[in-house]
Amino acid sequence: MTVNHRFAQIVLIPAALLLSGPSHADLAARDDVQGFISQMVSDYGFEDTQLKTLFRKVQLQDDIIRAISRPAESKPWHQYRPIFVTESRIRQGAEFWQEHAEVLAEAERRYGVSPSILVAILGVETRYGRHRGSYRVMDSLSTLAFDYPPRAKFFRGQLEQYLVMAREEKIDPLELTGSYAGAMGQPQFIPSSFRAYAVDFDGDGRRDLWENIEDVIGSVANYFAEHRWQPGQPVATRAKVNGNQHQSLLDKGYRPSTTVGELGKLGVEPQTSIDPELDAALIALEAEEGTEHWVALHNFYVITRYNHSPLYAMAVHQLAEGIRAAYEETNQR
């Protein structure tokens, strides 16, 4: 899921330490909710009585607070990787590619994004649409907007975007389901991402990220293109490090801030041949035995725009590589 998918870094605070758990009284009667409703009326022209009626039907949920307090991204790499990079997920990804090859090819033609990456995103997010989340989006966003102080500002913004989105798309806001963090559909877009990047890829007049696989694939491809995916360029490669000069590179994070050539001058040796002029960063992942070092390139950083975690980006990259190999092997038979 794009707890991320797509928003600022997660704040890890145990649920027990939060100021209070969700209140199950009439939500519309709370002062903070009434203030939010007034803002929606003023900024977007919603009707006060309709929003109050809507919020009276919202159910705040304690398990949403517990879930966001222990995201998978808090795990070390050697525990995180086996969740997503598995033989079954690779096989299912290759099968998904076979089934939707024409749509994936058209998305690549329009947006320049490799089918393997598009498929891997859906594999990590919802296992190719199998697990989309069962929380009502309205409940998730309201719970986090009004009863999760560490991220209240962010989630109030997403709740705002969600209500506008539901009105634009002519959808009952109580009908849609998604993740505990309000991520929706097969690609798990949060509301602001839906409004900005979802596309009507098949031209039927609707942007359906739940059941329309063409819109799903096209929207993910558009998301990556808008975040400046570089067609045909590599994502990351393993590296050896020599000496101790590389620590300063690790301290700079995963956003490319130098070049492959400059990394080499500081003792970083990529394990595959890469253009020395490419923008790059050095990252370290916690393996079961020791540390894995990787040269992360521009396209790796683009993946982190979908979920702001280098673990997520690496899982997508490795799953994509496995899917590509399985797909090519199938088509060579």
N, C-alpha and C positions, 0 to 999 in steps of 0.2 A: 504494500500500500504506500502511496505517495504521501506518508505523514511528512511529508516533505518538502511526497510527490509533489517538491513543489511548494514547500514553505520553509520558514526560517528554522534554524537549528533547534532541535528538541531540547527542552529543559527537563532534566531528570530530577523530579521531586517526588518522594514517596507520597502516595495518596493520603496516608495517615497524617502527614504533616501539613496538608492544605488547611486553609482557614475553616472550611466547612465542606461537608458532602452535599450532594444535590438536595434541594428542597423539593418536596413533593406536593406542596400547597399550590393554590391557583397561581400559576406563573404570571399571568397577566396582571395580577394585583401587586407584584413587586415593583418597588420604585425604580430599580435599574432597568427592568423590562419596559416599564412605562416610558422611561427616558429614551430607550431604543426605539420604541414605537413612534414617539413624537419626532425623532430624527428621521425615520422612514417616511413619515407623513410630510415633513418639511422638505426633505431632500429629493424624494422620488414620487411624491403625490399619492402614496398609498392612503387608504381610508382607515381612520383610527378604529372604528368599530370592527372592521373585518380583521385587522391584525389582532385585536384583543380576543376576538372569537377564535382565531387560529392558535394563539398562545395558550388559551385555556385547554386546548387539546394536546399540547405538548407534554411529553413524559420525560422528566430528567432521570438519568440512570447512573447509579453509582459505579457500575462495572465499566462505563466509558472512562471515568476518571482513573480507575485501576489500570485499564488497558494502556492509556496514553502515558502512564507513569512507568511502564516497563517495555518500551519499544524494542524490536529485534535489533535495531542499530546500536543498542548499548552492549551487545555481545562482542567478544573478540572474533576475529576473522575465522578462526578454525571452528567456531561454533555457528557462525552466521552462514558460511558457505554451504554446509550440508543441507540447510533449509531450502535453498533455491537451486543449487547446481547438482541435480540428481539425474540418474539415467532415465527415470520415468518422465521427468520434465523435459529432458532433451528429446526423447522419443515422441512425446506428445507435441512438442514444438515442431519437429520435422513433419509430423502428420498434419498439423495446422497449416504449415507452409504449403504442403502438397494440396490441401483442400482449397486454399485461398491464394494460389500462386498468381492468378491473373490480377487480382486486386492488389496484392503486394507489389507486383511488377509495375502496375500503373502508379501506385504511390511512390515508388522509387523514381519513376520517370518524371513525375511532377515535382517531387520534393528532394530527391537526391539521397534518400535515407535507405540504407541496406535493409532488405527484408529480414535478415537475421536479427538485427537490432530491434525492429518493430515487433517481431514475434517474441523475442526475449523479454521485452518490456511487458507484454501481455502475460508471458509465462511467470514472471516474478510477481506481477501485480495481482492477478486473479486466476492463475493457472489456466490461461486461455479461456477465460470467461466462466470457469466452473465455480469460483468462490468470489463473489462480488460484495459480500458483506450483507448482514441482515438487519442492521440498525436503520430505523427511519432517519434520513438525513436531517430532518428538522429537529429530531430529538438529540442527535449527536452534536450538531452545531450549537444548539441552545444550551445543552449541558456544559459544553466547553466555553461558550461565550459568557455565561453567567455564574458558573460554579467552578471554574478552573483558573484562578488568579494569575498563574505564571504565563498563560497564553491568552488571557481574556481579550486583549485588544485585537490580536490576530483573528481569533475565531468570531468576534463580533463583526469584523470586516467580512469574513467568509459568510456569516449568516446574512448580512446585508446583501452580498453578491448573490447568495442563493435565492433570496426572495425576489430580487430583480430578475434573475435567470428564470425562475418558475413562471413569473408573469410574462416574460418575453416568449418563452417556449410554450405557454398556455398549458402548464402542468400544475396539478394539485400539489402543493409543497408537502403535504402529508403522505403522499403516495410513494415517493422515491426512497429507495433504500441504498445503503452503502456501508462504508467502514465506520469504525468507532470515531474516526476523525473527520467524517463527512466527505470522504472521497467516494466518487460515484462511477458506476458503470464498469465495463470491462477494462478500460484503461485507468480507472480510479483517478479521474480528474477532480480536483477541488473546484468549488463554484467559480472562483476567479479565473481559473485555467479554462473551464468550460466556456465561459463568456469570451475569453480572449483567443482560444485556439481550436475549439471544436469546429468542425466543418461538415457541411452537407455534401459528402463525397460522391454520393450517387445521384444527387440532384432531385430528390423527391420532395424537397421543401421543408425537411425536418433534420435536426441534428440529434440523432439517436445513438447514444453511446452505450445503451443497454442491450439492444437486440440487433441493430443494423451493423453487421461486421464491416461493411464498406465505410461507413462513417467512423467506426472505431479505428480502423487502420489508417484512414486518411487523416484523422484528427491527431493521432500520435505522430505521424509523419510531419504534419504541419507544425506541431509543437517543436520537434527537433529542428526543422528548417528555420523556424522563427528564432531559435536560440543558436543559429549559425553553425549547424552541423556541416562538416566539410566532407563532401562525397568522395569516397575512395581513399580516404586517409585513415591511418591506423588509430587505434584507441589507446593501447598500453602494451608494454612488453616487460618481461622480467629483467632484472638487472643485478649485476654484482657490484658491490661497493668495496673500494680499497682505501685504507687509511681512515681518518676520522674527519675529513673536511666536509663530508656530505651532511653532517648534522645541521648545518646552517640552511641547507636546502629543505630538509624535512620541516624545519621550523616555519618555512614560508607557506606550508599547506599544499593543497592539491590543485590550486589554480596555477596554470602555467605562468611562470615568472622569469624564465630563462630559455635557453635553447638546448637541444640535445648535445650540440657541440660543447657548450659551456659546462654541461653536466660532466662530460668526459674529462674536462680539465680538473674537476674536483673529485675524481676517482670513481665516477659512476660509469659502469660498462654495460650498455644495453645488450641483451642476449640475442637480439635479431638486428638485422641491418636497418637503420632508420636514417632518414635525411637529417644531417646535423643542423640544418637551419630551422627545423620544426620547433615550435614553442613546446615547452615541456616543464614538468614538475617531478619531484621525487617523492614517493610515498612509501610508507612502511606498514605492513600488515602483520598482525600477531598470529603466527602459525603455531601448531602444536609443539614443534621443536624449533625454537629460534624465530627469526624475523624474515619475512619475504620483502624484498625491495622491488619496486616497480617504477618504471618511467611512465608517467601519466601524461598523455598528449591532449591537444585541444578537444578532441571528440570525447575523451574521458570526462573532461570538465563539463561538456554539454550534457552528458548523461546525468551529472549531478544537479543540473537545473531541473530535472524531473523529480529527484529526491536528493536533498542536500547531504548526502552521505557517501564517502568514498567506498564503503563496504557495499552499498547498493550498486554503485556504478561498476565495481569490479564483478559483482555477481551477475549483472546484466551482460557485461562483456564476456565473461567465461561461459555463461549459458548460451549466448549468441554464437560463440565459437563452436560449442558442442552441437548446437542445432544445425549450423551450417555444414559441419562435417557429416552429420547423420543424413541431412537432406541430399547432399551431393553423393553420398554412398548409395542411397536408395535410387537415385536417378542414373547411376552408372551401371546398375544391374541389368 
